[in-house]
Amino acid sequence: MSTLSEITALPGKSIQDLNQMWRKQFASDPPQAGKDYLVRRLAYRIQELAFGGLTGAAVTLLDGLKQGPVSGKAPTKAEAVTPAPGARMIRTWQGVEHVVTVLDAGFEYQGRKYASLSSVAKAITGTHWSGPLFFGLRKGGKA
């Protein structure tokens, strides 16, 4: 079963099935949480195992946030919203699923390299979009 089909099947599963998956994925008992939480967390775990987890820089940043305010320079907007290289972003637009892969420098979509997410969004929609907004990496207007 592909990663995408495994993730899209999660909302249709029963709580009992999700709890069983949790035990398999995390080797621990599931939390006493609602179905929505289990679906979101299992979807993340499936992607994490398939494509890799957080970068070392992200783990360091999160560890620092646990201990109080971050000293030094805040991450730039691009650093704050760009997933790690190798991550795949999936966006359905007008009934068609589009898959974009994050590269070390840029993005790959349909075999072509793009410098920005906005240029990928324009290739998909034919009009200018904020790439991070289009791919759900930033809150804002309706994407």
Sine and cosine of phi, psi and omega as CSV:
sin_phi,cos_phi,sin_psi,cos_psi,sin_omega,cos_omega
0.00,0.00,0.70,-0.71,0.00,-1.00
-0.96,0.29,0.35,-0.94,0.02,-1.00
-0.86,0.52,-0.71,0.71,-0.02,-1.00
-0.88,0.47,-0.73,0.69,-0.02,-1.00
-0.93,0.38,-0.56,0.83,0.05,-1.00
-0.90,0.44,-0.66,0.75,-0.01,-1.00
-0.95,0.33,-0.69,0.72,-0.04,-1.00
-0.93,0.37,-0.34,0.94,0.04,-1.00
-0.99,0.16,-0.28,0.96,-0.09,-1.00
-0.84,0.54,-0.74,0.67,-0.05,-1.00
-0.87,0.49,-0.41,0.91,-0.01,-1.00
-1.00,0.09,-0.09,1.00,-0.02,-1.00
-0.99,0.12,0.43,-0.90,0.05,-1.00
-0.98,0.22,0.29,-0.96,0.06,-1.00
-0.84,0.53,-0.64,0.77,0.00,-1.00
-0.89,0.46,-0.69,0.73,0.04,-1.00
-0.90,0.43,-0.66,0.75,0.01,-1.00
-0.90,0.43,-0.66,0.75,0.04,-1.00
-0.89,0.46,-0.64,0.77,0.04,-1.00
-0.90,0.43,-0.69,0.73,0.05,-1.00
-0.88,0.48,-0.65,0.76,0.01,-1.00
-0.84,0.54,-0.74,0.67,-0.01,-1.00
-0.86,0.52,-0.64,0.77,0.00,-1.00
-0.94,0.34,-0.70,0.71,-0.08,-1.00
-0.96,0.28,-0.59,0.81,-0.12,-0.99
-0.93,-0.36,-0.13,0.99,-0.04,-1.00
0.81,0.59,0.65,0.76,0.04,-1.00
-0.43,-0.90,0.24,-0.97,0.05,-1.00
-0.94,0.34,0.57,-0.82,0.01,-1.00
-0.94,0.33,0.42,-0.91,0.05,-1.00
-0.96,0.29,0.33,-0.94,0.11,-0.99
-0.99,0.17,1.00,0.08,-0.07,-1.00
-0.69,-0.73,0.25,-0.97,0.02,-1.00
-0.96,0.29,0.22,-0.98,-0.03,-1.00
-0.87,0.50,-0.66,0.76,-0.02,-1.00
-0.85,0.53,-0.69,0.72,0.01,-1.00
-0.89,0.45,-0.72,0.70,-0.02,-1.00
-0.87,0.49,-0.68,0.73,0.00,-1.00
-0.88,0.47,-0.75,0.66,-0.02,-1.00
-0.89,0.46,-0.71,0.70,-0.06,-1.00
-0.94,0.35,-0.63,0.78,0.05,-1.00
-0.92,0.39,-0.62,0.79,0.05,-1.00
-0.87,0.48,-0.68,0.73,0.03,-1.00
-0.89,0.45,-0.70,0.71,-0.04,-1.00
-0.89,0.46,-0.67,0.75,0.02,-1.00
-0.88,0.48,-0.70,0.72,0.03,-1.00
-0.92,0.40,-0.64,0.77,0.01,-1.00
-0.86,0.50,-0.70,0.72,0.00,-1.00
-0.94,0.34,-0.56,0.83,-0.03,-1.00
-0.98,0.19,-0.63,0.77,-0.16,-0.99
-0.87,-0.49,-0.09,1.00,-0.01,-1.00
0.96,-0.27,0.39,-0.92,-0.05,-1.00
-1.00,-0.07,-0.42,-0.91,-0.01,-1.00
-0.92,0.39,0.50,-0.87,0.07,-1.00
-0.95,0.32,0.32,-0.95,0.04,-1.00
-0.85,0.53,-0.62,0.79,0.00,-1.00
-0.91,0.42,-0.63,0.77,0.01,-1.00
-0.92,0.39,-0.65,0.76,0.03,-1.00
-0.89,0.45,-0.68,0.73,0.02,-1.00
-0.88,0.48,-0.70,0.71,0.02,-1.00
-0.88,0.48,-0.72,0.69,0.00,-1.00
-0.90,0.43,-0.65,0.76,0.06,-1.00
-0.88,0.48,-0.64,0.77,0.04,-1.00
-0.91,0.42,-0.62,0.79,0.02,-1.00
-0.91,0.41,-0.54,0.84,0.04,-1.00
-0.90,0.44,-0.47,0.88,-0.10,-1.00
-0.99,-0.11,0.02,1.00,0.04,-1.00
0.74,-0.67,-0.18,-0.98,-0.03,-1.00
-0.85,0.53,0.59,-0.81,0.02,-1.00
-0.98,0.18,0.79,-0.62,0.07,-1.00
-1.00,-0.05,0.42,-0.91,0.00,-1.00
1.00,-0.02,-0.27,-0.96,-0.10,-1.00
-0.97,0.23,0.73,-0.68,0.08,-1.00
-0.95,0.30,0.47,-0.88,0.04,-1.00
-0.89,0.45,0.53,-0.85,0.05,-1.00
-0.94,0.35,0.22,-0.98,-0.01,-1.00
-0.84,0.54,-0.68,0.73,-0.01,-1.00
-0.90,0.44,-0.67,0.74,0.02,-1.00
-0.91,0.42,-0.58,0.82,-0.08,-1.00
-0.95,0.31,-0.44,0.90,-0.10,-0.99
-0.92,-0.40,-0.17,0.99,-0.07,-1.00
-1.00,0.02,0.85,-0.53,0.06,-1.00
-0.90,0.43,0.23,-0.97,-0.02,-1.00
-0.92,0.40,0.49,-0.87,0.08,-1.00
-0.81,0.59,0.67,-0.75,-0.03,-1.00
0.99,-0.14,-0.33,0.94,0.03,-1.00
-0.92,0.39,0.53,-0.85,0.04,-1.00
-0.89,-0.45,0.74,-0.67,0.04,-1.00
-0.95,-0.32,0.72,-0.69,-0.03,-1.00
-0.88,-0.48,0.79,-0.62,-0.02,-1.00
-0.70,-0.72,0.78,-0.62,0.09,-1.00
-1.00,-0.07,0.80,-0.60,0.00,-1.00
-0.75,-0.67,0.87,-0.49,0.00,-1.00
0.79,0.62,0.70,0.72,0.09,-1.00
0.99,0.15,0.04,1.00,0.00,-1.00
-0.91,-0.42,0.74,-0.67,0.01,-1.00
-1.00,0.05,0.77,-0.64,-0.01,-1.00
-0.88,-0.47,0.75,-0.66,-0.03,-1.00
-0.90,-0.44,0.80,-0.60,0.01,-1.00
-0.86,-0.51,0.73,-0.68,0.03,-1.00
-0.97,-0.26,0.74,-0.67,0.03,-1.00
-0.98,0.18,0.79,-0.62,0.05,-1.00
-0.97,-0.25,0.14,-0.99,0.06,-1.00
-0.85,0.52,-0.61,0.79,0.03,-1.00
-0.70,-0.71,1.00,-0.01,0.05,-1.00
0.93,-0.36,-0.39,-0.92,-0.11,-0.99
-0.61,-0.79,0.48,-0.88,0.05,-1.00
-0.89,-0.45,0.77,-0.64,0.03,-1.00
-0.62,-0.78,0.84,-0.55,0.00,-1.00
0.79,0.62,0.68,0.73,0.06,-1.00
0.98,0.18,0.01,1.00,0.01,-1.00
-0.93,-0.37,0.53,-0.85,0.02,-1.00
-1.00,-0.09,0.69,-0.72,0.02,-1.00
-0.82,-0.57,0.57,-0.82,-0.02,-1.00
-0.98,0.21,-0.44,0.90,-0.07,-1.00
-0.60,-0.80,0.37,-0.93,0.09,-1.00
-0.91,0.41,-0.53,0.85,0.02,-1.00
-0.89,0.45,-0.61,0.79,0.02,-1.00
-0.94,0.35,-0.53,0.85,0.09,-1.00
-0.93,0.38,-0.71,0.70,0.01,-1.00
-0.86,0.50,-0.62,0.78,0.03,-1.00
-0.92,0.39,-0.62,0.79,0.04,-1.00
-0.90,0.44,-0.56,0.83,-0.01,-1.00
-0.97,0.24,-0.72,0.70,-0.16,-0.99
-0.99,-0.10,-0.37,0.93,-0.06,-1.00
0.99,0.12,0.07,1.00,0.01,-1.00
-0.62,-0.78,0.29,-0.96,-0.03,-1.00
-0.94,0.35,0.74,-0.67,0.10,-1.00
-0.69,-0.72,0.43,-0.90,0.25,-0.97
-0.96,0.28,0.88,-0.48,-0.02,-1.00
-0.85,0.53,-0.77,0.64,0.02,-1.00
-0.86,0.50,-0.59,0.81,0.03,-1.00
-0.94,0.35,-0.70,0.71,-0.01,-1.00
-0.86,0.50,-0.63,0.77,-0.04,-1.00
-1.00,-0.04,0.14,0.99,0.10,-1.00
0.97,0.24,0.35,0.94,0.00,-1.00
-1.00,0.00,-0.15,0.99,0.00,-1.00
-0.59,-0.81,0.62,-0.79,0.04,-1.00
-0.98,0.18,0.48,-0.88,0.02,-1.00
0.12,-0.99,-0.68,-0.73,0.02,-1.00
-0.94,0.34,-0.09,-1.00,-0.04,-1.00
-0.96,0.30,0.80,-0.60,0.00,-1.00
-0.98,-0.20,0.00,0.00,0.00,0.00
